[in-house]
Amino acid sequence: MLKKKNRAITNQVEFVSISDLVPKDHLLRAVEESIDFDFIYDEVKDLYSENIGRPSIDPVVLIKLLMLQ
């Protein structure tokens, strides 16, 4: 279907919070409230270099990804 673009709509900016996209009763919210993941930093501090190489992915994020799988 051929339509003329509405420029007023394409020039709008919308700010969305990731927190607003996740339902309030989602399982990941319960996990986040129940588990303190700060201990992971102590466990992996010897495996990461502070000044050599590229910036790493946060180890807590990696653990959370494994939990999701």
SULGIUR-V212168 format. One record per backbone hydrogen bond with DSSP energy under -1.0 kcal/mol. NH is the residue of the N-H (numbers start at 1). CO is the residue of the C=O. Records with the same first field share a line. If there is no record, write none. Layout:
NH = CO + CO
This chain:
10 = 6
11 = 7
12 = 9
22 = 18
26 = 23
30 = 26
31 = 27
32 = 28
33 = 29
34 = 30
35 = 31
40 = 37
43 = 39
44 = 40
47 = 44
62 = 58
63 = 59
64 = 60
65 = 61
66 = 62
67 = 63
68 = 64
69 = 65
